[in-house]
Amino acid sequence: MGRIVFYFFRWADESSVGAAIRASTWVFAFIEVFHLLGLTLLLGTVVLVDLRLCGYGLRRQSIAEVASDALPWMLVGMAVTIGSGSLLFVSEAMKCYGSPPFFVKMGFLFTALVFTFTLHRKLTKRNTPPPPVWGKVAAGLSLFLWFGVGLAGRAIAFY
């Protein structure tokens, strides 16, 4: 399995897209701006829904309404973040291969995506609010996972 991962990273690093991004003075920075904007939109919507899940803010709307209204924005933020992140990855794939924070970030990302689209979504779609303790636990775990993605991603630059 380790060899397959290595060859995948090497293939991505040697791709024409990765080479083109590395060859440009500004393209990487431009993509990174979109990556951070997408992450900001994603985290902003996650925080909004999780604060409502904890019982703070937007109390005139149900949790389901807040989550439903935030979902399109969250999906746009997620798409921009994952799309731009894929481009950043191919431009530095071998650097990522040697970076433990990259694998921590991918672990957080996978777990956050699974959690968000299963348990968290189930709690926020209910017609009746979940018991307060479950709402707070789910919101806390959601925030931990998504901010873990961002912090681990930031750590890649320093490793």
Chimera marker file (.cmm) of the C-alpha trace (Angstrom):
<marker_set name="trace">
<marker id="1" x="0.000" y="0.000" z="0.000" r="1" g="1" b="0" radius="0.5"/>
<marker id="2" x="2.844" y="2.397" z="0.827" r="1" g="1" b="0" radius="0.5"/>
<marker id="3" x="4.305" y="2.051" z="-2.664" r="1" g="1" b="0" radius="0.5"/>
<marker id="4" x="0.952" y="2.824" z="-4.280" r="1" g="1" b="0" radius="0.5"/>
<marker id="5" x="0.647" y="5.988" z="-2.197" r="1" g="1" b="0" radius="0.5"/>
<marker id="6" x="4.209" y="6.995" z="-3.106" r="1" g="1" b="0" radius="0.5"/>
<marker id="7" x="3.593" y="6.430" z="-6.822" r="1" g="1" b="0" radius="0.5"/>
<marker id="8" x="0.342" y="8.388" z="-6.677" r="1" g="1" b="0" radius="0.5"/>
<marker id="9" x="2.094" y="11.336" z="-5.026" r="1" g="1" b="0" radius="0.5"/>
<marker id="10" x="4.939" y="11.167" z="-7.532" r="1" g="1" b="0" radius="0.5"/>
<marker id="11" x="2.468" y="10.997" z="-10.441" r="1" g="1" b="0" radius="0.5"/>
<marker id="12" x="0.616" y="14.054" z="-9.102" r="1" g="1" b="0" radius="0.5"/>
<marker id="13" x="3.885" y="15.928" z="-8.577" r="1" g="1" b="0" radius="0.5"/>
<marker id="14" x="5.025" y="15.176" z="-12.133" r="1" g="1" b="0" radius="0.5"/>
<marker id="15" x="1.686" y="16.079" z="-13.725" r="1" g="1" b="0" radius="0.5"/>
<marker id="16" x="1.531" y="18.887" z="-16.258" r="1" g="1" b="0" radius="0.5"/>
<marker id="17" x="-0.908" y="20.794" z="-14.027" r="1" g="1" b="0" radius="0.5"/>
<marker id="18" x="1.473" y="20.600" z="-11.067" r="1" g="1" b="0" radius="0.5"/>
<marker id="19" x="4.411" y="21.658" z="-13.227" r="1" g="1" b="0" radius="0.5"/>
<marker id="20" x="2.469" y="24.598" z="-14.658" r="1" g="1" b="0" radius="0.5"/>
<marker id="21" x="1.510" y="25.831" z="-11.194" r="1" g="1" b="0" radius="0.5"/>
<marker id="22" x="5.110" y="25.523" z="-9.965" r="1" g="1" b="0" radius="0.5"/>
<marker id="23" x="6.427" y="27.332" z="-13.059" r="1" g="1" b="0" radius="0.5"/>
<marker id="24" x="4.272" y="30.391" z="-12.440" r="1" g="1" b="0" radius="0.5"/>
<marker id="25" x="5.136" y="33.181" z="-10.047" r="1" g="1" b="0" radius="0.5"/>
<marker id="26" x="1.517" y="33.989" z="-9.206" r="1" g="1" b="0" radius="0.5"/>
<marker id="27" x="-0.684" y="30.966" z="-9.870" r="1" g="1" b="0" radius="0.5"/>
<marker id="28" x="0.044" y="29.181" z="-6.577" r="1" g="1" b="0" radius="0.5"/>
<marker id="29" x="-0.699" y="32.343" z="-4.587" r="1" g="1" b="0" radius="0.5"/>
<marker id="30" x="-3.889" y="32.951" z="-6.580" r="1" g="1" b="0" radius="0.5"/>
<marker id="31" x="-5.098" y="29.384" z="-5.937" r="1" g="1" b="0" radius="0.5"/>
<marker id="32" x="-4.200" y="29.685" z="-2.269" r="1" g="1" b="0" radius="0.5"/>
<marker id="33" x="-6.338" y="32.822" z="-1.948" r="1" g="1" b="0" radius="0.5"/>
<marker id="34" x="-9.321" y="30.881" z="-3.293" r="1" g="1" b="0" radius="0.5"/>
<marker id="35" x="-8.478" y="27.993" z="-0.976" r="1" g="1" b="0" radius="0.5"/>
<marker id="36" x="-8.550" y="30.290" z="2.044" r="1" g="1" b="0" radius="0.5"/>
<marker id="37" x="-11.737" y="32.041" z="0.876" r="1" g="1" b="0" radius="0.5"/>
<marker id="38" x="-13.442" y="28.680" z="0.425" r="1" g="1" b="0" radius="0.5"/>
<marker id="39" x="-12.247" y="27.525" z="3.841" r="1" g="1" b="0" radius="0.5"/>
<marker id="40" x="-13.515" y="30.754" z="5.397" r="1" g="1" b="0" radius="0.5"/>
<marker id="41" x="-16.946" y="30.282" z="3.810" r="1" g="1" b="0" radius="0.5"/>
<marker id="42" x="-17.028" y="26.644" z="4.870" r="1" g="1" b="0" radius="0.5"/>
<marker id="43" x="-15.941" y="27.333" z="8.450" r="1" g="1" b="0" radius="0.5"/>
<marker id="44" x="-18.257" y="30.336" z="8.704" r="1" g="1" b="0" radius="0.5"/>
<marker id="45" x="-21.295" y="28.252" z="7.860" r="1" g="1" b="0" radius="0.5"/>
<marker id="46" x="-20.173" y="25.416" z="10.121" r="1" g="1" b="0" radius="0.5"/>
<marker id="47" x="-19.715" y="27.832" z="13.040" r="1" g="1" b="0" radius="0.5"/>
<marker id="48" x="-23.118" y="29.414" z="12.375" r="1" g="1" b="0" radius="0.5"/>
<marker id="49" x="-24.933" y="26.067" z="12.398" r="1" g="1" b="0" radius="0.5"/>
<marker id="50" x="-22.949" y="24.748" z="15.367" r="1" g="1" b="0" radius="0.5"/>
<marker id="51" x="-23.628" y="27.853" z="17.446" r="1" g="1" b="0" radius="0.5"/>
<marker id="52" x="-27.340" y="27.416" z="16.718" r="1" g="1" b="0" radius="0.5"/>
<marker id="53" x="-27.052" y="23.738" z="17.608" r="1" g="1" b="0" radius="0.5"/>
<marker id="54" x="-25.618" y="24.813" z="20.976" r="1" g="1" b="0" radius="0.5"/>
<marker id="55" x="-28.551" y="27.174" z="21.497" r="1" g="1" b="0" radius="0.5"/>
<marker id="56" x="-26.733" y="30.430" z="20.756" r="1" g="1" b="0" radius="0.5"/>
<marker id="57" x="-27.902" y="32.976" z="18.205" r="1" g="1" b="0" radius="0.5"/>
<marker id="58" x="-30.632" y="32.903" z="15.567" r="1" g="1" b="0" radius="0.5"/>
<marker id="59" x="-33.124" y="31.559" z="18.092" r="1" g="1" b="0" radius="0.5"/>
<marker id="60" x="-36.089" y="32.705" z="16.030" r="1" g="1" b="0" radius="0.5"/>
<marker id="61" x="-35.190" y="30.077" z="13.442" r="1" g="1" b="0" radius="0.5"/>
<marker id="62" x="-35.151" y="26.366" z="14.089" r="1" g="1" b="0" radius="0.5"/>
<marker id="63" x="-31.907" y="24.445" z="13.869" r="1" g="1" b="0" radius="0.5"/>
<marker id="64" x="-33.240" y="22.764" z="10.737" r="1" g="1" b="0" radius="0.5"/>
<marker id="65" x="-33.954" y="26.146" z="9.098" r="1" g="1" b="0" radius="0.5"/>
<marker id="66" x="-30.493" y="27.504" z="9.903" r="1" g="1" b="0" radius="0.5"/>
<marker id="67" x="-28.834" y="24.321" z="8.655" r="1" g="1" b="0" radius="0.5"/>
<marker id="68" x="-30.953" y="24.283" z="5.498" r="1" g="1" b="0" radius="0.5"/>
<marker id="69" x="-30.210" y="27.948" z="4.737" r="1" g="1" b="0" radius="0.5"/>
<marker id="70" x="-26.486" y="27.464" z="5.372" r="1" g="1" b="0" radius="0.5"/>
<marker id="71" x="-26.145" y="24.231" z="3.378" r="1" g="1" b="0" radius="0.5"/>
<marker id="72" x="-25.751" y="25.746" z="-0.116" r="1" g="1" b="0" radius="0.5"/>
<marker id="73" x="-23.076" y="28.137" z="1.170" r="1" g="1" b="0" radius="0.5"/>
<marker id="74" x="-21.316" y="25.330" z="3.007" r="1" g="1" b="0" radius="0.5"/>
<marker id="75" x="-21.313" y="23.210" z="-0.164" r="1" g="1" b="0" radius="0.5"/>
<marker id="76" x="-19.895" y="26.098" z="-2.217" r="1" g="1" b="0" radius="0.5"/>
<marker id="77" x="-17.183" y="26.641" z="0.407" r="1" g="1" b="0" radius="0.5"/>
<marker id="78" x="-16.452" y="22.922" z="0.441" r="1" g="1" b="0" radius="0.5"/>
<marker id="79" x="-16.266" y="22.705" z="-3.355" r="1" g="1" b="0" radius="0.5"/>
<marker id="80" x="-13.959" y="25.732" z="-3.629" r="1" g="1" b="0" radius="0.5"/>
<marker id="81" x="-11.757" y="24.451" z="-0.806" r="1" g="1" b="0" radius="0.5"/>
<marker id="82" x="-11.464" y="20.903" z="-2.126" r="1" g="1" b="0" radius="0.5"/>
<marker id="83" x="-11.037" y="22.018" z="-5.727" r="1" g="1" b="0" radius="0.5"/>
<marker id="84" x="-8.344" y="24.571" z="-4.957" r="1" g="1" b="0" radius="0.5"/>
<marker id="85" x="-6.754" y="22.220" z="-2.426" r="1" g="1" b="0" radius="0.5"/>
<marker id="86" x="-6.429" y="19.565" z="-5.114" r="1" g="1" b="0" radius="0.5"/>
<marker id="87" x="-4.578" y="22.055" z="-7.313" r="1" g="1" b="0" radius="0.5"/>
<marker id="88" x="-2.309" y="23.058" z="-4.440" r="1" g="1" b="0" radius="0.5"/>
<marker id="89" x="-1.673" y="19.379" z="-3.747" r="1" g="1" b="0" radius="0.5"/>
<marker id="90" x="-0.553" y="18.535" z="-7.303" r="1" g="1" b="0" radius="0.5"/>
<marker id="91" x="1.823" y="21.488" z="-7.249" r="1" g="1" b="0" radius="0.5"/>
<marker id="92" x="3.530" y="20.188" z="-4.076" r="1" g="1" b="0" radius="0.5"/>
<marker id="93" x="2.652" y="16.506" z="-3.925" r="1" g="1" b="0" radius="0.5"/>
<marker id="94" x="6.093" y="15.229" z="-2.946" r="1" g="1" b="0" radius="0.5"/>
<marker id="95" x="6.376" y="17.921" z="-0.267" r="1" g="1" b="0" radius="0.5"/>
<marker id="96" x="3.018" y="16.718" z="1.055" r="1" g="1" b="0" radius="0.5"/>
<marker id="97" x="4.190" y="13.102" z="0.960" r="1" g="1" b="0" radius="0.5"/>
<marker id="98" x="6.980" y="13.978" z="3.393" r="1" g="1" b="0" radius="0.5"/>
<marker id="99" x="4.756" y="16.118" z="5.621" r="1" g="1" b="0" radius="0.5"/>
<marker id="100" x="3.051" y="14.479" z="8.621" r="1" g="1" b="0" radius="0.5"/>
<marker id="101" x="0.682" y="17.487" z="9.003" r="1" g="1" b="0" radius="0.5"/>
<marker id="102" x="-0.627" y="16.786" z="5.486" r="1" g="1" b="0" radius="0.5"/>
<marker id="103" x="-1.726" y="13.290" z="6.502" r="1" g="1" b="0" radius="0.5"/>
<marker id="104" x="-3.192" y="14.654" z="9.749" r="1" g="1" b="0" radius="0.5"/>
<marker id="105" x="-5.144" y="17.178" z="7.672" r="1" g="1" b="0" radius="0.5"/>
<marker id="106" x="-6.436" y="14.466" z="5.343" r="1" g="1" b="0" radius="0.5"/>
<marker id="107" x="-7.490" y="12.397" z="8.364" r="1" g="1" b="0" radius="0.5"/>
<marker id="108" x="-9.352" y="15.360" z="9.837" r="1" g="1" b="0" radius="0.5"/>
<marker id="109" x="-10.903" y="16.149" z="6.446" r="1" g="1" b="0" radius="0.5"/>
<marker id="110" x="-12.155" y="12.606" z="5.876" r="1" g="1" b="0" radius="0.5"/>
<marker id="111" x="-13.541" y="12.375" z="9.410" r="1" g="1" b="0" radius="0.5"/>
<marker id="112" x="-15.145" y="15.842" z="9.215" r="1" g="1" b="0" radius="0.5"/>
<marker id="113" x="-16.834" y="15.035" z="5.904" r="1" g="1" b="0" radius="0.5"/>
<marker id="114" x="-18.195" y="11.721" z="7.159" r="1" g="1" b="0" radius="0.5"/>
<marker id="115" x="-19.361" y="13.268" z="10.444" r="1" g="1" b="0" radius="0.5"/>
<marker id="116" x="-20.932" y="16.305" z="8.729" r="1" g="1" b="0" radius="0.5"/>
<marker id="117" x="-22.942" y="14.276" z="6.225" r="1" g="1" b="0" radius="0.5"/>
<marker id="118" x="-24.078" y="11.586" z="8.663" r="1" g="1" b="0" radius="0.5"/>
<marker id="119" x="-24.636" y="12.262" z="12.372" r="1" g="1" b="0" radius="0.5"/>
<marker id="120" x="-24.380" y="16.069" z="12.247" r="1" g="1" b="0" radius="0.5"/>
<marker id="121" x="-26.773" y="16.288" z="9.297" r="1" g="1" b="0" radius="0.5"/>
<marker id="122" x="-29.202" y="13.921" z="11.002" r="1" g="1" b="0" radius="0.5"/>
<marker id="123" x="-29.240" y="16.114" z="14.127" r="1" g="1" b="0" radius="0.5"/>
<marker id="124" x="-29.691" y="19.357" z="12.200" r="1" g="1" b="0" radius="0.5"/>
<marker id="125" x="-32.496" y="18.084" z="9.927" r="1" g="1" b="0" radius="0.5"/>
<marker id="126" x="-34.789" y="17.033" z="12.764" r="1" g="1" b="0" radius="0.5"/>
<marker id="127" x="-38.098" y="18.831" z="13.246" r="1" g="1" b="0" radius="0.5"/>
<marker id="128" x="-37.484" y="18.826" z="16.982" r="1" g="1" b="0" radius="0.5"/>
<marker id="129" x="-34.205" y="20.009" z="18.434" r="1" g="1" b="0" radius="0.5"/>
<marker id="130" x="-31.908" y="17.323" z="19.808" r="1" g="1" b="0" radius="0.5"/>
<marker id="131" x="-31.401" y="17.114" z="23.578" r="1" g="1" b="0" radius="0.5"/>
<marker id="132" x="-29.134" y="20.058" z="24.536" r="1" g="1" b="0" radius="0.5"/>
<marker id="133" x="-26.250" y="17.830" z="25.589" r="1" g="1" b="0" radius="0.5"/>
<marker id="134" x="-26.223" y="16.005" z="22.225" r="1" g="1" b="0" radius="0.5"/>
<marker id="135" x="-26.418" y="19.271" z="20.319" r="1" g="1" b="0" radius="0.5"/>
<marker id="136" x="-23.440" y="20.640" z="22.217" r="1" g="1" b="0" radius="0.5"/>
<marker id="137" x="-21.417" y="17.441" z="21.839" r="1" g="1" b="0" radius="0.5"/>
<marker id="138" x="-22.135" y="17.298" z="18.093" r="1" g="1" b="0" radius="0.5"/>
<marker id="139" x="-21.339" y="21.001" z="17.656" r="1" g="1" b="0" radius="0.5"/>
<marker id="140" x="-18.115" y="20.687" z="19.647" r="1" g="1" b="0" radius="0.5"/>
<marker id="141" x="-16.978" y="17.670" z="17.661" r="1" g="1" b="0" radius="0.5"/>
<marker id="142" x="-17.873" y="19.375" z="14.393" r="1" g="1" b="0" radius="0.5"/>
<marker id="143" x="-15.882" y="22.488" z="15.301" r="1" g="1" b="0" radius="0.5"/>
<marker id="144" x="-12.949" y="20.379" z="16.499" r="1" g="1" b="0" radius="0.5"/>
<marker id="145" x="-12.838" y="18.429" z="13.241" r="1" g="1" b="0" radius="0.5"/>
<marker id="146" x="-13.210" y="21.370" z="10.854" r="1" g="1" b="0" radius="0.5"/>
<marker id="147" x="-10.799" y="23.624" z="12.715" r="1" g="1" b="0" radius="0.5"/>
<marker id="148" x="-8.440" y="20.644" z="12.866" r="1" g="1" b="0" radius="0.5"/>
<marker id="149" x="-8.501" y="20.583" z="9.062" r="1" g="1" b="0" radius="0.5"/>
<marker id="150" x="-7.557" y="24.268" z="8.934" r="1" g="1" b="0" radius="0.5"/>
<marker id="151" x="-4.873" y="24.112" z="11.618" r="1" g="1" b="0" radius="0.5"/>
<marker id="152" x="-3.245" y="20.985" z="10.241" r="1" g="1" b="0" radius="0.5"/>
<marker id="153" x="-3.298" y="22.579" z="6.799" r="1" g="1" b="0" radius="0.5"/>
<marker id="154" x="-1.545" y="25.630" z="8.162" r="1" g="1" b="0" radius="0.5"/>
<marker id="155" x="1.051" y="23.384" z="9.816" r="1" g="1" b="0" radius="0.5"/>
<marker id="156" x="2.027" y="21.948" z="6.417" r="1" g="1" b="0" radius="0.5"/>
<marker id="157" x="3.808" y="25.214" z="5.597" r="1" g="1" b="0" radius="0.5"/>
<marker id="158" x="5.964" y="24.966" z="8.718" r="1" g="1" b="0" radius="0.5"/>
<marker id="159" x="6.970" y="21.336" z="8.547" r="1" g="1" b="0" radius="0.5"/>
<link id1="1" id2="2" r="1" g="1" b="0" radius="0.2"/>
<link id1="2" id2="3" r="1" g="1" b="0" radius="0.2"/>
<link id1="3" id2="4" r="1" g="1" b="0" radius="0.2"/>
<link id1="4" id2="5" r="1" g="1" b="0" radius="0.2"/>
<link id1="5" id2="6" r="1" g="1" b="0" radius="0.2"/>
<link id1="6" id2="7" r="1" g="1" b="0" radius="0.2"/>
<link id1="7" id2="8" r="1" g="1" b="0" radius="0.2"/>
<link id1="8" id2="9" r="1" g="1" b="0" radius="0.2"/>
<link id1="9" id2="10" r="1" g="1" b="0" radius="0.2"/>
<link id1="10" id2="11" r="1" g="1" b="0" radius="0.2"/>
<link id1="11" id2="12" r="1" g="1" b="0" radius="0.2"/>
<link id1="12" id2="13" r="1" g="1" b="0" radius="0.2"/>
<link id1="13" id2="14" r="1" g="1" b="0" radius="0.2"/>
<link id1="14" id2="15" r="1" g="1" b="0" radius="0.2"/>
<link id1="15" id2="16" r="1" g="1" b="0" radius="0.2"/>
<link id1="16" id2="17" r="1" g="1" b="0" radius="0.2"/>
<link id1="17" id2="18" r="1" g="1" b="0" radius="0.2"/>
<link id1="18" id2="19" r="1" g="1" b="0" radius="0.2"/>
<link id1="19" id2="20" r="1" g="1" b="0" radius="0.2"/>
<link id1="20" id2="21" r="1" g="1" b="0" radius="0.2"/>
<link id1="21" id2="22" r="1" g="1" b="0" radius="0.2"/>
<link id1="22" id2="23" r="1" g="1" b="0" radius="0.2"/>
<link id1="23" id2="24" r="1" g="1" b="0" radius="0.2"/>
<link id1="24" id2="25" r="1" g="1" b="0" radius="0.2"/>
<link id1="25" id2="26" r="1" g="1" b="0" radius="0.2"/>
<link id1="26" id2="27" r="1" g="1" b="0" radius="0.2"/>
<link id1="27" id2="28" r="1" g="1" b="0" radius="0.2"/>
<link id1="28" id2="29" r="1" g="1" b="0" radius="0.2"/>
<link id1="29" id2="30" r="1" g="1" b="0" radius="0.2"/>
<link id1="30" id2="31" r="1" g="1" b="0" radius="0.2"/>
<link id1="31" id2="32" r="1" g="1" b="0" radius="0.2"/>
<link id1="32" id2="33" r="1" g="1" b="0" radius="0.2"/>
<link id1="33" id2="34" r="1" g="1" b="0" radius="0.2"/>
<link id1="34" id2="35" r="1" g="1" b="0" radius="0.2"/>
<link id1="35" id2="36" r="1" g="1" b="0" radius="0.2"/>
<link id1="36" id2="37" r="1" g="1" b="0" radius="0.2"/>
<link id1="37" id2="38" r="1" g="1" b="0" radius="0.2"/>
<link id1="38" id2="39" r="1" g="1" b="0" radius="0.2"/>
<link id1="39" id2="40" r="1" g="1" b="0" radius="0.2"/>
<link id1="40" id2="41" r="1" g="1" b="0" radius="0.2"/>
<link id1="41" id2="42" r="1" g="1" b="0" radius="0.2"/>
<link id1="42" id2="43" r="1" g="1" b="0" radius="0.2"/>
<link id1="43" id2="44" r="1" g="1" b="0" radius="0.2"/>
<link id1="44" id2="45" r="1" g="1" b="0" radius="0.2"/>
<link id1="45" id2="46" r="1" g="1" b="0" radius="0.2"/>
<link id1="46" id2="47" r="1" g="1" b="0" radius="0.2"/>
<link id1="47" id2="48" r="1" g="1" b="0" radius="0.2"/>
<link id1="48" id2="49" r="1" g="1" b="0" radius="0.2"/>
<link id1="49" id2="50" r="1" g="1" b="0" radius="0.2"/>
<link id1="50" id2="51" r="1" g="1" b="0" radius="0.2"/>
<link id1="51" id2="52" r="1" g="1" b="0" radius="0.2"/>
<link id1="52" id2="53" r="1" g="1" b="0" radius="0.2"/>
<link id1="53" id2="54" r="1" g="1" b="0" radius="0.2"/>
<link id1="54" id2="55" r="1" g="1" b="0" radius="0.2"/>
<link id1="55" id2="56" r="1" g="1" b="0" radius="0.2"/>
<link id1="56" id2="57" r="1" g="1" b="0" radius="0.2"/>
<link id1="57" id2="58" r="1" g="1" b="0" radius="0.2"/>
<link id1="58" id2="59" r="1" g="1" b="0" radius="0.2"/>
<link id1="59" id2="60" r="1" g="1" b="0" radius="0.2"/>
<link id1="60" id2="61" r="1" g="1" b="0" radius="0.2"/>
<link id1="61" id2="62" r="1" g="1" b="0" radius="0.2"/>
<link id1="62" id2="63" r="1" g="1" b="0" radius="0.2"/>
<link id1="63" id2="64" r="1" g="1" b="0" radius="0.2"/>
<link id1="64" id2="65" r="1" g="1" b="0" radius="0.2"/>
<link id1="65" id2="66" r="1" g="1" b="0" radius="0.2"/>
<link id1="66" id2="67" r="1" g="1" b="0" radius="0.2"/>
<link id1="67" id2="68" r="1" g="1" b="0" radius="0.2"/>
<link id1="68" id2="69" r="1" g="1" b="0" radius="0.2"/>
<link id1="69" id2="70" r="1" g="1" b="0" radius="0.2"/>
<link id1="70" id2="71" r="1" g="1" b="0" radius="0.2"/>
<link id1="71" id2="72" r="1" g="1" b="0" radius="0.2"/>
<link id1="72" id2="73" r="1" g="1" b="0" radius="0.2"/>
<link id1="73" id2="74" r="1" g="1" b="0" radius="0.2"/>
<link id1="74" id2="75" r="1" g="1" b="0" radius="0.2"/>
<link id1="75" id2="76" r="1" g="1" b="0" radius="0.2"/>
<link id1="76" id2="77" r="1" g="1" b="0" radius="0.2"/>
<link id1="77" id2="78" r="1" g="1" b="0" radius="0.2"/>
<link id1="78" id2="79" r="1" g="1" b="0" radius="0.2"/>
<link id1="79" id2="80" r="1" g="1" b="0" radius="0.2"/>
<link id1="80" id2="81" r="1" g="1" b="0" radius="0.2"/>
<link id1="81" id2="82" r="1" g="1" b="0" radius="0.2"/>
<link id1="82" id2="83" r="1" g="1" b="0" radius="0.2"/>
<link id1="83" id2="84" r="1" g="1" b="0" radius="0.2"/>
<link id1="84" id2="85" r="1" g="1" b="0" radius="0.2"/>
<link id1="85" id2="86" r="1" g="1" b="0" radius="0.2"/>
<link id1="86" id2="87" r="1" g="1" b="0" radius="0.2"/>
<link id1="87" id2="88" r="1" g="1" b="0" radius="0.2"/>
<link id1="88" id2="89" r="1" g="1" b="0" radius="0.2"/>
<link id1="89" id2="90" r="1" g="1" b="0" radius="0.2"/>
<link id1="90" id2="91" r="1" g="1" b="0" radius="0.2"/>
<link id1="91" id2="92" r="1" g="1" b="0" radius="0.2"/>
<link id1="92" id2="93" r="1" g="1" b="0" radius="0.2"/>
<link id1="93" id2="94" r="1" g="1" b="0" radius="0.2"/>
<link id1="94" id2="95" r="1" g="1" b="0" radius="0.2"/>
<link id1="95" id2="96" r="1" g="1" b="0" radius="0.2"/>
<link id1="96" id2="97" r="1" g="1" b="0" radius="0.2"/>
<link id1="97" id2="98" r="1" g="1" b="0" radius="0.2"/>
<link id1="98" id2="99" r="1" g="1" b="0" radius="0.2"/>
<link id1="99" id2="100" r="1" g="1" b="0" radius="0.2"/>
<link id1="100" id2="101" r="1" g="1" b="0" radius="0.2"/>
<link id1="101" id2="102" r="1" g="1" b="0" radius="0.2"/>
<link id1="102" id2="103" r="1" g="1" b="0" radius="0.2"/>
<link id1="103" id2="104" r="1" g="1" b="0" radius="0.2"/>
<link id1="104" id2="105" r="1" g="1" b="0" radius="0.2"/>
<link id1="105" id2="106" r="1" g="1" b="0" radius="0.2"/>
<link id1="106" id2="107" r="1" g="1" b="0" radius="0.2"/>
<link id1="107" id2="108" r="1" g="1" b="0" radius="0.2"/>
<link id1="108" id2="109" r="1" g="1" b="0" radius="0.2"/>
<link id1="109" id2="110" r="1" g="1" b="0" radius="0.2"/>
<link id1="110" id2="111" r="1" g="1" b="0" radius="0.2"/>
<link id1="111" id2="112" r="1" g="1" b="0" radius="0.2"/>
<link id1="112" id2="113" r="1" g="1" b="0" radius="0.2"/>
<link id1="113" id2="114" r="1" g="1" b="0" radius="0.2"/>
<link id1="114" id2="115" r="1" g="1" b="0" radius="0.2"/>
<link id1="115" id2="116" r="1" g="1" b="0" radius="0.2"/>
<link id1="116" id2="117" r="1" g="1" b="0" radius="0.2"/>
<link id1="117" id2="118" r="1" g="1" b="0" radius="0.2"/>
<link id1="118" id2="119" r="1" g="1" b="0" radius="0.2"/>
<link id1="119" id2="120" r="1" g="1" b="0" radius="0.2"/>
<link id1="120" id2="121" r="1" g="1" b="0" radius="0.2"/>
<link id1="121" id2="122" r="1" g="1" b="0" radius="0.2"/>
<link id1="122" id2="123" r="1" g="1" b="0" radius="0.2"/>
<link id1="123" id2="124" r="1" g="1" b="0" radius="0.2"/>
<link id1="124" id2="125" r="1" g="1" b="0" radius="0.2"/>
<link id1="125" id2="126" r="1" g="1" b="0" radius="0.2"/>
<link id1="126" id2="127" r="1" g="1" b="0" radius="0.2"/>
<link id1="127" id2="128" r="1" g="1" b="0" radius="0.2"/>
<link id1="128" id2="129" r="1" g="1" b="0" radius="0.2"/>
<link id1="129" id2="130" r="1" g="1" b="0" radius="0.2"/>
<link id1="130" id2="131" r="1" g="1" b="0" radius="0.2"/>
<link id1="131" id2="132" r="1" g="1" b="0" radius="0.2"/>
<link id1="132" id2="133" r="1" g="1" b="0" radius="0.2"/>
<link id1="133" id2="134" r="1" g="1" b="0" radius="0.2"/>
<link id1="134" id2="135" r="1" g="1" b="0" radius="0.2"/>
<link id1="135" id2="136" r="1" g="1" b="0" radius="0.2"/>
<link id1="136" id2="137" r="1" g="1" b="0" radius="0.2"/>
<link id1="137" id2="138" r="1" g="1" b="0" radius="0.2"/>
<link id1="138" id2="139" r="1" g="1" b="0" radius="0.2"/>
<link id1="139" id2="140" r="1" g="1" b="0" radius="0.2"/>
<link id1="140" id2="141" r="1" g="1" b="0" radius="0.2"/>
<link id1="141" id2="142" r="1" g="1" b="0" radius="0.2"/>
<link id1="142" id2="143" r="1" g="1" b="0" radius="0.2"/>
<link id1="143" id2="144" r="1" g="1" b="0" radius="0.2"/>
<link id1="144" id2="145" r="1" g="1" b="0" radius="0.2"/>
<link id1="145" id2="146" r="1" g="1" b="0" radius="0.2"/>
<link id1="146" id2="147" r="1" g="1" b="0" radius="0.2"/>
<link id1="147" id2="148" r="1" g="1" b="0" radius="0.2"/>
<link id1="148" id2="149" r="1" g="1" b="0" radius="0.2"/>
<link id1="149" id2="150" r="1" g="1" b="0" radius="0.2"/>
<link id1="150" id2="151" r="1" g="1" b="0" radius="0.2"/>
<link id1="151" id2="152" r="1" g="1" b="0" radius="0.2"/>
<link id1="152" id2="153" r="1" g="1" b="0" radius="0.2"/>
<link id1="153" id2="154" r="1" g="1" b="0" radius="0.2"/>
<link id1="154" id2="155" r="1" g="1" b="0" radius="0.2"/>
<link id1="155" id2="156" r="1" g="1" b="0" radius="0.2"/>
<link id1="156" id2="157" r="1" g="1" b="0" radius="0.2"/>
<link id1="157" id2="158" r="1" g="1" b="0" radius="0.2"/>
<link id1="158" id2="159" r="1" g="1" b="0" radius="0.2"/>
</marker_set>
